[in-house]
Amino acid sequence: MIARELTIPLADAALGGELNLPHGTTGLVIFAHGSGSSRHSSRNQSVARTLRQRGLGTLLFDLLTAEEERAELHTRHLRFNIPFLAERLVAVTQWARQQPGCGDLNVGFFGASTGAAAALVAAANLPDLVRAVVSRGGRPDLAEATLDQVKAPTLLIVGGADTPVIPLNQHACSRLRCEKSLRIIPHASHLFEEPGALERVAEMAADWFVTHLATSTGTLSKIQ
């Protein structure tokens, strides 16, 4: 396992990140967290561990700098700025492809809440690079104008008790023109805090990514 904390240098910001690459990994999953969260999100960290157990690399990073986060607490001007968040995700993805061991890996996005909308917009902007998207309790409706441009196979996962978000995902699923699936986990709430709910999310996501990111050339054999 290659694992490291790092700083991601972008044109407009330096973002904290955590890159983990199991030996022989078959793909790289980049996480886009929801508003008010960070790369330390316990839910995303839990999903990331499951993905790594299935042989997938993971990159968790902070969409906002510490200064932006502090300003956001008062203004809330960035959490629903999906084009801005998607631009950050695109830049981080392009940076990740330049890192040792990542250049040949197929890329997937795992987005939560508003991060799911950013992931879909970013995937539409990187059609030749992003091979799969998974949304956990996401707001794909916030990517409404871009949904029919997404080429990557997309899995939408929603909690059965998350009643306000279910129709938003149903509508978004109807708008997607790529391979797609909407799965509702019975009795689960928006944060999937019920016993076993998050584990089901992680397994569904892992199955989706393993299926769509597997590649004979995208391994770490060059650096083992």
C-alpha positions, 0 to 999 in steps of 0.5 A: 500500500502506498499511502500519503498525506499531501498538498495539492497545488492548484492555480488558485489554491493549495488543498489538503489531500490523502492518496492511498494506492493498494498494490495492483490497484485497478482504478482510482476513485476521487471523492467529492464531499458535501457542503460543510464536510472535509476529507476527514468525513467519517462516512467517506473514510469508511467507504474509502476503506472498503474500496481499498479492500477491493483493490481500488486506489482512493484520493480524498481531498478538501474542496475548499481551503481553510480560509474558504471554509471559515468564510463559508461558515458565515456567507455560505456562498460556495457550498451550492456553487456547483460550477466552482466545486466542479472546476476544483474537482477537474483540476484535482483530477488532472493533478492526480493523473500526473502523480506516480502510479496514477497515470495509467489508472481509470478514474471514478468519482464518488460524490456525496450531497452537493459533491455529487452534483460537482462530480457529475459536472466534472465527469461531463467535462472529462468524458475521456477520463472519468469512467464511473460515478457514484452518488451517495445521498446526492443532489444530482438535480443541482447538475440539471443542465449537465446531466444529459452530457454525462458519459460515465456509468452513474450509480445513484444511491439514496436512503429510503427514508430520505424522502425529499431527496428520492424524487430529485434522484429519480428525476436526475436518473431519467435525465441521464443518457449514460449507463445508470442505476438508481438504488434505494436502501430501505429505511436508511436516512440521508446520512446512512447512519442506521446499522449496516446502511453505510456498509451497503453503500460501500459494497454497492459503490465498490461493485460499481467501480470494480466493474467499470474501472477494471483495466489490465494496464492500470496497475502499480506494476511499474512502481512495485 
